[in-house]
Amino acid sequence: MASVLAATLSCDSFAETEREGGVRLVTFAPKKGETPRVGLLRGQSEVVDLTRVRGKPPFDPEEMLSLIAAGAKGLKWLREVRASAKEAVALDKVKLAAPIPRPRRNVFCVGWNYLEHFEEGAKARPHVQEMPAHPALFTKAPTTVNGPYEAIPSHAGVTEKLDWEVELGVIIGRGGINIKEADAMKHVFGYTVVNDVSAREVQRRHGQQWFKGKSLDGSCPMGPWIATADEVRDPGNLRVVCRVNGVVKQDSNTRHMYFKIPRLIAELSAGLTLEPGDILSTGTPAGVGHARTPPEFMKPGDVLETEIVGLGLLRNRIGN
């Protein structure tokens, strides 16, 4: 774990230092077998265990969803803790889980949200040749969520076409329905790194319904932490990179999103209530494996790195 975290921190995960008011939050286990709990990342190398600080927090310190639901009151308490906490544990001594290890609902996802990605898949998609007027929305099951350094199951016998998709994850803080685009960013709690790992032949097997091919267990590595909204200077200008075995496969920027975050939240919430802790994965840029010539897919032993510069890096090995 120490070597993994060292590599993570060396890849510009802290390209921007902590901004005043902003915090980074992890779900971690101090020791193997211990109950995961919420931690506050302090600096580049320490985690403050929120179950061990003085004073009663306005949320359950063992549940990230409880913290998110606490809203401004919870964030105020966190800022006070960051300034006053005396005890902390070394980041490279703990085991990080996904920040939200088991979402209450499916992970909301967006397809075809970078024009270059839409165009690279045109040959495999003769039924849709023009960019849709509205976002293509689908979901991944809660059981897809995986830790930032855990193995991703290869699901041999189910798929031979396991593909990668680096994406920015948006965490909803304040719930709502029919949210106006102008108000959408007020509902964002923070951001995280996601890879929408996809079983391509399964994805296309069910009448263009992507859910099954996107929902194999462990196919949504996430983390390593959540950066609160006030920690991220401009979510519309973040470099997103994906590597397989050290080779860059995707390298783009969130400024190339076709539908921006406010539009996505407005469209998703139309007639559908969003809740605190909901996860919205905002789409992937060009460079996916199935669109390459010849196509490329991951196999057992491959190492998948998913990075958003300034936000964090995931490193997941493909398991047997």
Backbone bond lengths (Angstrom), bond angles and torsions (degrees), N, CA, C in turn:
res aa  C-N    CA-C-N  psi(-1)  N-CA   C-N-CA  omega(-1)  CA-C   N-CA-C  phi
1 M - - - 1.461 - - 1.521 111.67 -
2 A 1.340 116.76 -37.94 1.460 119.65 -178.61 1.518 111.10 -60.77
3 S 1.352 117.16 -43.24 1.456 119.96 -178.74 1.516 111.49 -67.67
4 V 1.336 117.19 -36.32 1.456 120.87 178.07 1.518 110.80 -63.09
5 L 1.339 116.45 -47.00 1.454 119.98 -179.16 1.515 111.66 -67.44
6 A 1.322 117.10 -36.24 1.462 119.49 177.78 1.517 110.36 -61.23
7 A 1.340 115.98 -42.87 1.458 119.79 177.92 1.516 110.95 -64.81
8 T 1.324 115.67 -39.70 1.456 120.36 178.68 1.518 110.82 -58.47
9 L 1.318 116.40 -48.91 1.453 120.28 -175.70 1.517 112.08 -70.27
10 S 1.330 117.94 -21.90 1.455 120.61 -179.67 1.514 112.43 -80.76
11 C 1.328 117.32 -10.19 1.462 121.49 -175.60 1.523 112.11 -100.00
12 D 1.320 116.43 40.76 1.463 122.37 174.83 1.518 113.12 62.52
13 S 1.345 117.10 25.88 1.458 119.05 177.36 1.518 111.04 -62.71
14 F 1.321 115.75 -24.27 1.456 120.07 178.02 1.525 109.02 -115.94
15 A 1.337 116.29 43.30 1.460 119.79 -179.38 1.521 110.99 -59.90
16 E 1.341 115.90 -32.05 1.456 120.28 171.50 1.517 107.62 -109.02
17 T 1.321 117.85 130.14 1.457 120.54 177.06 1.518 109.32 -69.85
18 E 1.328 115.76 166.22 1.454 120.05 179.76 1.526 110.06 -55.07
19 R 1.309 115.95 128.51 1.453 120.42 177.48 1.515 109.00 -87.31
20 E 1.307 115.41 151.74 1.459 119.98 -179.90 1.523 109.54 -58.28
21 G 1.317 116.40 125.38 1.456 121.04 179.59 1.503 113.44 93.89
22 G 1.331 118.62 -30.33 1.453 121.67 -178.11 1.521 111.97 -81.46
23 V 1.322 116.45 149.04 1.459 121.21 177.45 1.522 109.59 -136.59
24 R 1.336 115.05 160.16 1.465 122.21 173.61 1.519 107.89 -118.77
25 L 1.325 115.10 134.78 1.458 121.43 -172.09 1.513 110.84 -123.88
26 V 1.320 116.12 138.59 1.459 121.69 179.68 1.523 109.54 -125.22
27 T 1.324 115.16 157.76 1.461 121.52 164.06 1.519 105.77 -109.01
28 F 1.336 117.25 125.00 1.458 119.82 -171.31 1.522 110.62 -146.05
29 A 1.322 114.80 161.04 1.461 122.32 171.24 1.521 107.51 -117.26
30 P 1.343 118.49 121.88 1.465 120.29 -178.77 1.524 112.69 -60.35
31 K 1.335 116.62 -36.72 1.456 121.68 179.85 1.518 109.26 -139.42
32 K 1.317 115.86 157.40 1.453 121.02 179.62 1.521 110.09 -57.48
33 G 1.320 115.72 130.57 1.456 120.59 178.39 1.508 114.74 89.96
34 E 1.340 117.75 -11.11 1.459 119.89 179.81 1.530 110.93 -80.93
35 T 1.312 115.67 156.89 1.458 121.45 -179.54 1.526 110.26 -66.90
36 P 1.335 118.01 127.89 1.463 119.29 175.95 1.520 110.62 -61.78
37 R 1.318 115.15 149.19 1.458 121.40 178.33 1.525 108.46 -148.44
38 V 1.330 115.66 173.38 1.459 120.79 -177.09 1.520 109.90 -87.20
39 G 1.320 115.93 137.72 1.453 121.67 176.83 1.514 111.24 -127.15
40 L 1.312 115.04 153.94 1.459 123.04 177.02 1.515 108.07 -105.71
41 L 1.312 116.74 120.13 1.460 120.93 179.08 1.524 108.68 -75.54
42 R 1.331 115.93 126.00 1.464 120.69 -179.68 1.519 108.32 -120.75
43 G 1.332 115.41 119.65 1.453 118.81 -175.20 1.518 110.40 67.31
44 Q 1.331 116.01 -146.75 1.454 121.06 -177.38 1.521 113.61 -106.52
45 S 1.332 117.28 -0.51 1.463 116.40 -170.60 1.518 115.16 -144.46
46 E 1.344 118.64 5.86 1.454 120.24 -175.91 1.522 112.04 -128.62
47 V 1.340 114.72 147.72 1.459 121.63 174.38 1.525 108.34 -122.55
48 V 1.317 116.15 127.13 1.463 121.40 174.13 1.525 107.73 -90.84
49 D 1.326 116.25 119.54 1.461 122.52 179.43 1.530 108.41 -76.84
50 L 1.327 117.02 112.07 1.462 120.39 -174.21 1.522 112.98 -73.39
51 T 1.328 117.56 -9.99 1.469 119.37 174.98 1.524 111.52 -83.05
52 R 1.340 117.38 -7.21 1.459 120.42 -173.67 1.530 113.75 -118.76
53 V 1.318 116.93 5.06 1.463 118.61 -179.90 1.527 109.81 -88.22
54 R 1.314 115.59 157.08 1.463 120.75 179.91 1.530 110.32 -73.68
55 G 1.296 115.29 147.88 1.457 120.05 179.00 1.515 111.12 91.01
56 K 1.299 116.81 144.21 1.456 121.84 -178.36 1.523 109.96 -85.14
57 P 1.329 118.12 121.72 1.461 120.18 179.10 1.529 110.85 -74.22
58 P 1.330 117.56 155.92 1.466 120.81 178.45 1.526 112.51 -82.21
59 F 1.333 117.01 30.16 1.463 122.82 179.12 1.518 107.64 -161.17
60 D 1.329 116.46 170.12 1.458 121.90 176.37 1.529 108.41 -80.18
61 P 1.330 119.82 113.35 1.467 121.15 -175.12 1.528 114.06 -70.58
62 E 1.317 117.51 -0.96 1.463 120.27 174.72 1.526 111.71 -98.44
63 E 1.336 118.10 0.13 1.459 121.38 -174.38 1.526 111.43 -132.67
64 M 1.340 116.89 114.46 1.457 120.55 177.21 1.526 111.01 -61.55
65 L 1.328 117.97 -37.59 1.459 120.35 -179.60 1.522 111.48 -62.28
66 S 1.326 116.75 -35.46 1.461 120.69 177.43 1.524 110.70 -66.11
67 L 1.321 116.74 -40.68 1.466 120.94 178.21 1.528 110.15 -62.65
68 I 1.328 116.55 -46.63 1.468 120.35 -178.77 1.524 110.56 -60.15
69 A 1.329 116.39 -42.64 1.465 120.63 -179.16 1.523 112.28 -66.30
70 A 1.332 117.84 -22.63 1.470 121.27 -179.94 1.522 112.40 -70.59
71 G 1.323 117.40 -16.90 1.455 121.59 173.62 1.516 114.52 62.46
72 A 1.335 115.73 -139.88 1.465 121.76 -174.64 1.521 112.07 -61.34
73 K 1.319 116.67 -33.95 1.460 120.17 179.73 1.529 110.55 -63.60
74 G 1.332 116.28 -42.03 1.457 120.23 178.39 1.514 112.41 -66.55
75 L 1.334 117.25 -41.03 1.462 120.96 -179.96 1.526 111.34 -65.70
76 K 1.313 116.72 -39.03 1.466 120.19 177.74 1.527 110.20 -61.04
77 W 1.320 116.73 -43.76 1.460 121.21 179.04 1.524 110.69 -62.84
78 L 1.338 117.45 -39.94 1.465 121.42 -179.94 1.526 111.57 -63.24
79 R 1.311 117.00 -41.41 1.465 120.04 180.00 1.525 110.74 -64.25
80 E 1.314 115.92 -37.70 1.461 119.52 177.35 1.523 110.76 -65.89
81 V 1.331 116.51 -39.91 1.464 121.09 179.44 1.521 110.54 -65.16
82 R 1.317 117.02 -42.32 1.469 119.74 -179.03 1.522 111.05 -58.82
83 A 1.323 116.23 -36.28 1.462 120.27 -178.27 1.519 113.03 -79.46
84 S 1.340 117.31 -26.78 1.466 119.08 -169.74 1.525 115.30 -113.86
85 A 1.329 118.45 -17.75 1.468 120.07 -174.07 1.522 111.21 -62.14
86 K 1.322 115.77 133.31 1.464 121.14 -179.00 1.526 111.54 -91.32
87 E 1.328 117.38 -34.21 1.457 121.15 -174.55 1.528 111.15 -102.48
88 A 1.322 114.91 143.73 1.459 121.28 175.03 1.524 108.17 -154.53
89 V 1.325 115.94 158.53 1.461 120.92 176.93 1.525 108.51 -113.26
90 A 1.324 115.64 152.28 1.462 120.30 -179.56 1.527 110.03 -67.92
91 L 1.315 116.24 133.92 1.460 121.38 -179.14 1.523 112.03 -57.92
92 D 1.339 116.66 -36.93 1.462 119.24 -177.41 1.527 113.17 -80.17
93 K 1.330 117.52 5.37 1.464 121.00 177.85 1.531 112.40 -107.24
94 V 1.327 117.16 -2.17 1.460 119.95 -176.82 1.527 110.01 -113.75
95 K 1.313 115.69 164.91 1.465 121.82 177.28 1.526 108.50 -105.38
96 L 1.319 116.15 117.74 1.456 120.77 179.81 1.522 110.52 -87.24
97 A 1.320 115.79 134.51 1.458 122.46 170.66 1.524 108.19 -101.82
98 A 1.324 117.50 177.34 1.463 119.38 169.29 1.524 107.87 -58.58
99 P 1.329 118.89 142.70 1.465 120.23 -178.18 1.530 112.87 -55.32
100 I 1.331 116.01 -38.66 1.469 121.89 173.34 1.527 105.86 -117.51
101 P 1.332 117.82 89.35 1.470 120.61 -171.01 1.525 114.20 -61.94
102 R 1.322 117.06 -33.06 1.465 120.35 179.40 1.531 108.94 -141.65
103 P 1.337 116.48 93.39 1.466 119.25 179.08 1.529 110.83 -60.02
104 R 1.325 115.67 152.63 1.465 119.85 177.53 1.523 111.35 -69.94
105 R 1.326 115.76 -27.35 1.465 120.29 -177.23 1.525 109.11 -132.03
106 N 1.320 115.26 174.19 1.450 120.36 175.99 1.530 110.84 -58.59
107 V 1.325 115.31 153.36 1.461 121.44 172.93 1.527 107.57 -77.09
108 F 1.326 117.02 123.99 1.461 120.98 177.24 1.531 108.86 -79.17
109 C 1.327 116.62 137.48 1.468 121.06 -176.20 1.523 110.70 -133.68
110 V 1.332 114.57 160.03 1.457 121.85 -179.29 1.520 108.77 -126.33
111 G 1.322 116.61 129.28 1.458 121.18 175.94 1.523 110.81 -100.26
112 W 1.341 115.21 155.91 1.465 120.71 172.32 1.530 112.67 55.04
113 N 1.324 117.93 44.33 1.464 119.21 -176.42 1.522 113.48 -102.20
114 Y 1.318 116.98 4.64 1.465 121.93 169.72 1.523 105.58 -124.71
115 L 1.321 117.55 127.50 1.461 121.19 -173.72 1.522 111.53 -56.87
116 E 1.341 117.13 -40.47 1.464 120.22 -178.70 1.530 111.32 -63.70
117 H 1.322 116.72 -35.91 1.469 120.21 177.58 1.524 110.31 -69.54
118 F 1.321 117.17 -39.76 1.465 120.63 176.96 1.523 110.03 -60.20
119 E 1.322 116.56 -43.66 1.462 120.79 -176.71 1.521 112.13 -71.19
120 E 1.354 117.89 -35.81 1.462 119.28 -177.46 1.526 111.87 -67.72
121 G 1.332 117.71 -23.38 1.460 120.63 -179.36 1.507 114.29 -97.11
122 A 1.339 117.85 9.65 1.462 120.92 -173.17 1.527 112.98 -61.56
123 K 1.335 117.89 -37.57 1.465 120.28 -177.44 1.521 112.08 -64.14
124 A 1.327 116.05 -32.68 1.467 119.88 -179.82 1.525 111.80 -88.49
125 R 1.339 116.62 5.50 1.461 120.38 -173.69 1.526 109.68 -138.52
126 P 1.337 118.16 62.75 1.465 119.97 -176.05 1.522 113.75 -65.12
127 H 1.330 117.78 -19.78 1.470 121.07 -177.20 1.526 112.83 -80.07
128 V 1.333 118.16 -15.89 1.470 121.55 178.56 1.527 107.90 -134.24
129 Q 1.333 116.59 107.66 1.453 120.69 -176.98 1.530 113.10 -114.45
130 E 1.325 117.46 -11.62 1.457 120.96 177.79 1.522 109.75 -115.32
131 M 1.329 115.71 143.05 1.457 120.51 -179.96 1.530 109.41 -57.32
132 P 1.343 117.81 127.06 1.465 120.08 -178.62 1.527 112.07 -61.98
133 A 1.336 115.36 154.07 1.462 120.87 178.90 1.520 111.91 -76.61
134 H 1.329 116.40 -17.34 1.459 121.92 179.50 1.526 109.00 -130.02
135 P 1.317 118.06 154.58 1.470 120.57 -179.58 1.527 111.91 -60.22
136 A 1.330 115.65 143.65 1.467 121.96 172.42 1.524 107.31 -84.55
137 L 1.318 117.40 113.00 1.462 122.62 -174.06 1.525 110.81 -110.05
138 F 1.328 115.94 139.76 1.462 122.30 174.96 1.520 107.29 -152.48
139 T 1.330 117.29 -178.49 1.467 119.39 -179.79 1.524 111.20 -136.61
140 K 1.331 114.43 162.47 1.457 123.62 171.05 1.530 107.34 -118.45
141 A 1.320 116.67 141.89 1.461 120.95 -178.54 1.529 110.98 -64.67
142 P 1.338 118.15 151.98 1.475 120.59 177.97 1.526 113.40 -56.96
143 T 1.330 117.51 -28.73 1.468 121.09 -179.18 1.523 112.94 -72.94
144 T 1.329 117.54 -4.75 1.468 119.44 175.28 1.523 111.84 -76.47
145 V 1.325 117.54 -24.73 1.472 120.76 -172.10 1.525 110.42 -63.02
146 N 1.327 115.04 131.39 1.460 122.99 -173.60 1.528 108.48 -134.89
147 G 1.325 116.34 158.48 1.450 120.82 -178.64 1.517 113.05 -73.82
148 P 1.337 117.07 167.17 1.462 121.24 -176.17 1.518 114.68 -69.85
149 Y 1.355 117.14 -18.90 1.462 120.25 -178.10 1.528 112.02 -130.39
150 E 1.325 117.60 14.82 1.462 121.41 -179.16 1.526 110.93 -85.49
151 A 1.331 115.98 159.26 1.460 120.93 175.61 1.526 110.05 -70.22
152 I 1.317 115.40 143.67 1.460 122.06 173.60 1.525 107.47 -98.69
153 P 1.326 119.47 121.68 1.466 120.25 -179.79 1.527 111.10 -59.33
154 S 1.330 116.11 139.03 1.467 119.66 178.37 1.518 111.88 -80.49
155 H 1.329 116.94 -19.48 1.467 122.69 179.66 1.529 111.39 53.36
156 A 1.338 114.50 49.38 1.465 119.82 176.33 1.523 109.35 -57.57
157 G 1.317 115.66 138.28 1.454 120.71 -176.98 1.513 112.84 91.66
158 V 1.336 116.07 -16.74 1.465 120.90 176.62 1.526 110.19 -106.31
159 T 1.345 115.77 -40.70 1.459 120.16 -179.27 1.522 110.88 -143.86
160 E 1.307 115.60 146.93 1.462 122.80 170.35 1.526 110.14 -119.26
161 K 1.336 116.33 7.48 1.460 120.83 -174.68 1.526 110.46 -130.97
162 L 1.329 115.34 64.59 1.462 121.63 -179.45 1.531 108.94 -85.41
163 D 1.320 116.11 119.87 1.464 122.33 -170.70 1.532 110.57 -118.52
164 W 1.315 116.10 164.47 1.468 123.64 -175.83 1.530 111.11 -110.73
165 E 1.334 116.89 151.11 1.466 122.53 175.66 1.532 109.37 -154.75
166 V 1.319 118.12 99.86 1.465 121.59 176.06 1.527 109.32 -71.36
167 E 1.335 117.18 135.76 1.459 120.60 -177.80 1.528 111.18 -148.59
168 L 1.327 115.48 151.33 1.460 122.20 170.39 1.521 108.69 -84.48
169 G 1.336 115.95 127.13 1.452 120.81 176.46 1.521 110.82 -98.72
170 V 1.318 116.21 132.75 1.466 122.89 177.66 1.527 108.07 -107.26
171 I 1.319 117.11 129.11 1.459 122.34 179.50 1.528 108.72 -102.84
172 I 1.324 116.30 121.81 1.459 121.08 179.29 1.527 109.56 -75.32
173 G 1.335 116.20 133.92 1.459 121.16 179.17 1.510 112.49 -105.38
174 R 1.309 116.07 -52.18 1.463 121.01 178.87 1.515 108.61 -103.91
175 G 1.318 116.63 123.82 1.451 120.69 -179.26 1.517 112.06 -70.91
176 G 1.326 115.16 171.90 1.458 118.92 178.10 1.509 111.73 167.16
177 I 1.307 115.46 165.35 1.457 123.04 176.97 1.523 108.12 -130.23
178 N 1.329 116.29 147.28 1.465 121.62 -179.19 1.533 110.91 53.74
179 I 1.319 115.43 47.21 1.467 121.29 -178.88 1.527 109.43 -72.09
180 K 1.308 116.70 130.89 1.457 120.57 178.55 1.526 110.06 -74.56
181 E 1.318 114.97 146.74 1.465 120.15 -179.47 1.528 110.90 -56.63
182 A 1.328 116.72 -38.47 1.468 120.57 -178.69 1.521 112.43 -66.72
183 D 1.330 117.10 -22.25 1.465 121.39 -178.02 1.523 112.94 -103.46
184 A 1.319 117.24 -3.19 1.465 121.11 -167.69 1.521 113.51 -59.93
185 M 1.331 117.86 -40.87 1.459 119.68 -174.60 1.529 112.29 -68.93
186 K 1.330 117.48 -17.89 1.467 120.77 175.49 1.528 111.27 -68.37
187 H 1.326 116.64 -16.78 1.464 121.63 -177.55 1.528 112.41 -95.45
188 V 1.335 117.36 0.89 1.470 121.55 -177.83 1.525 109.97 -89.64
189 F 1.331 116.11 125.55 1.465 120.97 174.69 1.520 110.93 -84.30
190 G 1.339 116.40 -42.78 1.457 118.95 -177.39 1.513 112.15 -178.74
191 Y 1.343 114.82 -165.28 1.460 121.65 -172.07 1.523 110.17 -137.67
192 T 1.327 115.21 152.22 1.453 120.99 177.07 1.523 109.18 -148.24
193 V 1.327 116.61 173.87 1.462 122.60 -179.94 1.526 108.49 -100.40
194 V 1.329 116.22 135.58 1.466 121.79 -177.65 1.524 109.11 -133.66
195 N 1.332 117.02 146.33 1.462 120.62 165.26 1.521 108.00 -121.02
196 D 1.315 116.05 118.48 1.463 122.84 179.48 1.530 108.67 -85.38
197 V 1.339 115.79 70.84 1.470 121.05 -179.65 1.527 108.69 -60.77
198 S 1.345 115.83 133.55 1.464 120.80 -170.02 1.521 111.56 -132.55
199 A 1.330 116.12 136.43 1.466 122.49 173.45 1.526 106.81 -93.23
200 R 1.322 117.52 100.74 1.458 120.77 -165.19 1.529 113.66 -64.80
201 E 1.341 117.80 -44.00 1.466 116.87 -177.48 1.520 111.14 -70.58
202 V 1.334 116.93 -30.52 1.467 120.44 176.11 1.528 109.51 -71.30
203 Q 1.305 116.23 -37.93 1.468 121.87 179.70 1.524 111.37 -58.13
204 R 1.340 117.01 -33.81 1.464 120.91 -174.87 1.532 112.86 -99.26
205 R 1.316 115.90 3.91 1.466 120.09 -172.71 1.522 112.95 -85.13
206 H 1.326 117.33 -17.62 1.461 120.41 -167.69 1.527 112.26 -117.37
207 G 1.322 115.59 56.90 1.460 120.34 173.44 1.512 114.50 59.63
208 Q 1.335 116.27 40.46 1.467 122.69 -179.99 1.529 113.26 66.29
209 Q 1.333 117.39 12.82 1.461 120.71 171.37 1.529 107.29 -89.26
210 W 1.322 117.73 113.93 1.464 121.69 -169.75 1.525 113.98 -81.25
211 F 1.327 117.37 -11.47 1.465 120.98 -168.89 1.524 113.11 -51.62
212 K 1.314 118.53 -49.70 1.466 120.96 -174.83 1.529 111.45 -63.01
213 G 1.323 117.25 -47.39 1.458 120.38 -178.51 1.514 114.00 -69.22
214 K 1.321 116.60 -16.44 1.458 121.88 178.05 1.526 112.39 -98.50
215 S 1.341 117.46 -3.27 1.465 120.04 -168.20 1.520 115.08 -119.35
216 L 1.323 118.36 21.64 1.459 118.76 175.15 1.529 108.97 -66.41
217 D 1.316 115.89 142.53 1.470 120.62 -176.76 1.532 111.22 -51.91
218 G 1.321 116.02 135.66 1.462 121.49 175.03 1.507 114.96 77.73
219 S 1.344 117.84 10.02 1.466 120.50 -173.29 1.527 113.61 -93.94
220 C 1.332 117.00 21.31 1.466 119.98 176.99 1.527 110.00 -137.11
221 P 1.344 118.22 68.40 1.467 119.00 175.14 1.526 109.70 -60.78
222 M 1.328 115.07 143.00 1.462 120.43 -171.04 1.529 109.61 -149.89
223 G 1.329 115.86 147.60 1.460 119.68 175.35 1.533 111.43 135.57
224 P 1.343 117.64 -144.04 1.463 125.52 -11.11 1.518 112.70 -68.59
225 W 1.350 115.91 -12.08 1.458 121.60 -177.93 1.515 109.10 -151.27
226 I 1.310 116.40 174.55 1.462 122.71 169.24 1.523 107.45 -104.87
227 A 1.318 116.47 126.11 1.466 121.57 170.76 1.520 107.14 -95.98
228 T 1.331 117.04 123.95 1.457 119.17 -178.61 1.527 110.40 -64.17
229 A 1.330 115.42 158.99 1.463 120.64 -172.78 1.521 112.47 -55.99
230 D 1.336 117.21 -36.60 1.460 119.49 -179.20 1.522 112.72 -79.44
231 E 1.323 116.97 -1.80 1.466 122.06 175.39 1.527 111.11 -88.09
232 V 1.334 117.28 -23.24 1.467 122.33 -174.95 1.526 108.65 -103.43
233 R 1.310 115.02 114.65 1.471 120.43 -173.36 1.522 111.68 -61.48
234 D 1.322 117.50 -47.26 1.467 120.71 -177.69 1.524 109.07 -149.83
235 P 1.338 118.66 97.46 1.468 120.55 179.88 1.522 112.64 -65.21
236 G 1.328 116.65 -13.68 1.457 120.91 176.96 1.512 113.33 -89.60
237 N 1.323 117.48 13.31 1.470 121.22 178.37 1.523 109.34 -149.66
238 L 1.328 115.59 65.98 1.462 122.20 179.95 1.526 109.42 -125.05
239 R 1.322 116.12 133.23 1.462 120.27 177.70 1.521 109.74 -76.61
240 V 1.333 116.92 129.29 1.466 122.66 179.79 1.528 108.58 -116.47
241 V 1.343 116.03 129.57 1.462 121.49 -173.45 1.525 109.59 -135.94
242 C 1.322 116.19 139.61 1.462 121.51 173.85 1.528 108.84 -129.81
243 R 1.333 115.94 133.67 1.459 121.95 177.98 1.524 109.54 -126.77
244 V 1.312 115.76 146.07 1.461 121.77 171.60 1.523 107.07 -123.67
245 N 1.323 116.03 120.29 1.468 121.92 -176.59 1.528 111.70 53.92
246 G 1.335 115.58 37.99 1.453 121.46 176.80 1.515 115.44 83.83
247 V 1.327 117.82 -5.84 1.466 122.15 -178.91 1.529 109.23 -95.99
248 V 1.325 116.76 126.32 1.463 120.96 -179.51 1.527 109.89 -67.65
249 K 1.330 116.10 126.08 1.459 122.12 178.37 1.530 111.85 -109.93
250 Q 1.328 116.41 -34.00 1.461 121.66 177.79 1.528 108.38 -133.87
251 D 1.317 116.23 138.66 1.469 121.11 179.12 1.527 107.27 -154.67
252 S 1.315 116.30 103.55 1.458 120.45 -175.41 1.523 109.02 -147.67
253 N 1.311 116.23 -160.52 1.462 121.80 -177.58 1.524 108.43 -146.39
254 T 1.331 116.00 144.31 1.461 119.26 -178.85 1.528 112.56 -64.44
255 R 1.321 118.18 -13.29 1.463 118.97 176.78 1.531 111.44 -66.72
256 H 1.336 116.65 -15.95 1.461 120.58 179.34 1.529 112.92 -88.70
257 M 1.332 117.68 3.52 1.466 119.10 174.20 1.529 109.54 -57.50
258 Y 1.323 115.94 135.10 1.467 120.76 178.36 1.525 109.89 -73.86
259 F 1.329 115.92 -48.81 1.467 121.91 174.58 1.529 107.70 -103.68
260 K 1.315 117.33 117.85 1.459 121.56 -176.71 1.534 110.31 -75.90
261 I 1.331 115.43 167.37 1.465 120.80 -174.49 1.530 112.67 -55.38
262 P 1.331 120.79 -46.15 1.470 119.08 179.54 1.528 112.92 -58.83
263 R 1.322 117.09 -40.26 1.469 120.52 178.69 1.526 110.46 -65.10
264 L 1.317 117.05 -41.72 1.462 120.48 -179.77 1.526 111.08 -61.50
265 I 1.333 116.64 -44.80 1.467 120.19 -179.41 1.524 110.45 -65.53
266 A 1.323 117.30 -41.39 1.461 120.87 179.42 1.528 110.91 -63.04
267 E 1.314 117.34 -45.31 1.469 121.17 -179.76 1.526 110.85 -65.77
268 L 1.327 116.38 -44.95 1.461 120.04 -176.77 1.525 111.33 -65.27
269 S 1.323 117.17 -37.39 1.467 120.92 -175.09 1.526 113.45 -84.29
270 A 1.318 117.76 -2.56 1.464 120.01 179.54 1.528 109.39 -66.73
271 G 1.322 116.25 105.75 1.457 121.22 -179.27 1.512 114.82 75.18
272 L 1.328 118.02 3.95 1.463 123.01 -177.29 1.524 108.24 -131.61
273 T 1.315 116.56 120.55 1.460 120.54 -177.55 1.522 111.18 -74.64
274 L 1.315 116.41 123.05 1.458 121.37 171.40 1.522 108.34 -87.82
275 E 1.332 116.34 146.09 1.455 121.89 -175.84 1.524 110.37 -123.53
276 P 1.337 117.81 153.82 1.463 120.26 176.47 1.528 111.22 -55.09
277 G 1.326 115.73 130.85 1.453 120.68 -179.12 1.510 114.39 94.92
278 D 1.327 117.99 -6.54 1.463 119.44 174.06 1.528 109.18 -61.91
279 I 1.324 115.72 145.81 1.463 122.28 -178.14 1.519 108.62 -114.63
280 L 1.321 116.55 129.61 1.461 122.83 177.01 1.521 108.40 -120.17
281 S 1.328 116.31 113.11 1.461 121.86 177.80 1.523 107.42 -94.10
282 T 1.333 117.19 124.15 1.460 121.82 -158.53 1.528 116.10 -93.93
283 G 1.325 118.47 11.39 1.455 120.23 177.21 1.518 112.82 103.50
284 T 1.328 114.79 162.06 1.469 121.05 -173.68 1.522 111.36 -120.05
285 P 1.339 117.81 150.59 1.462 120.83 176.78 1.528 112.02 -83.38
286 A 1.318 115.66 -174.79 1.460 121.52 178.98 1.523 110.73 -65.66
287 G 1.349 114.90 158.92 1.457 120.79 175.62 1.508 114.76 115.45
288 V 1.332 117.40 6.27 1.463 119.56 -179.89 1.526 110.01 -67.95
289 G 1.337 115.16 159.80 1.456 120.11 -172.86 1.509 115.19 -67.58
290 H 1.331 117.59 -39.94 1.469 119.61 -173.34 1.519 112.41 -68.96
291 A 1.344 118.28 -19.05 1.457 121.43 -178.88 1.525 112.51 -93.09
292 R 1.329 117.42 0.21 1.459 120.79 -179.09 1.532 110.98 -83.19
293 T 1.326 115.43 162.65 1.468 121.14 178.34 1.517 109.74 -121.34
294 P 1.351 118.04 109.35 1.469 126.15 -6.43 1.530 110.18 -73.75
295 P 1.331 117.55 166.67 1.465 119.97 178.78 1.527 111.67 -59.83
296 E 1.325 115.74 148.36 1.465 122.09 178.27 1.525 109.20 -124.64
297 F 1.339 115.35 139.30 1.458 120.09 177.58 1.519 109.08 -138.46
298 M 1.327 115.52 157.85 1.459 120.52 -177.46 1.521 110.73 -81.84
299 K 1.337 114.06 151.10 1.464 120.88 -179.78 1.527 108.75 -134.52
300 P 1.341 117.27 164.77 1.467 119.73 180.00 1.531 112.10 -52.61
301 G 1.317 115.59 134.69 1.462 121.89 -179.33 1.510 113.94 97.38
302 D 1.327 117.77 -19.61 1.465 120.12 177.10 1.527 110.32 -65.16
303 V 1.330 115.94 150.19 1.466 121.38 177.89 1.522 108.59 -113.46
304 L 1.319 115.40 120.86 1.462 123.10 -179.00 1.525 109.18 -101.67
305 E 1.322 116.52 122.32 1.466 121.94 176.16 1.526 108.86 -113.25
306 T 1.312 115.41 128.92 1.461 122.62 -177.49 1.518 107.33 -124.50
307 E 1.319 117.20 116.99 1.462 119.98 -173.32 1.521 111.92 -131.65
308 I 1.313 115.66 137.61 1.459 122.22 163.67 1.521 105.44 -119.11
309 V 1.314 115.96 113.11 1.460 121.44 -171.61 1.530 109.72 -62.15
310 G 1.327 115.14 128.65 1.447 121.17 -176.64 1.507 113.54 89.08
311 L 1.339 117.14 -8.87 1.461 120.68 -178.52 1.519 112.42 -117.29
312 G 1.331 118.24 -38.79 1.457 119.09 177.67 1.515 113.24 155.32
313 L 1.326 115.46 171.24 1.461 123.84 -177.43 1.519 109.78 -135.15
314 L 1.331 115.86 132.26 1.459 122.67 172.22 1.522 108.27 -104.08
315 R 1.320 116.66 144.86 1.464 120.46 172.86 1.522 107.85 -135.80
316 N 1.330 115.94 112.78 1.461 122.26 -175.64 1.521 110.43 -128.62
317 R 1.321 115.20 128.83 1.461 120.50 174.64 1.525 109.36 -87.41
318 I 1.319 116.40 143.57 1.460 120.49 174.73 1.521 107.88 -80.44
319 G 1.322 116.42 121.97 1.458 121.64 -176.23 1.511 112.39 -82.84
320 N 1.325 115.07 -176.93 1.463 120.59 -179.75 1.522 110.57 -81.77
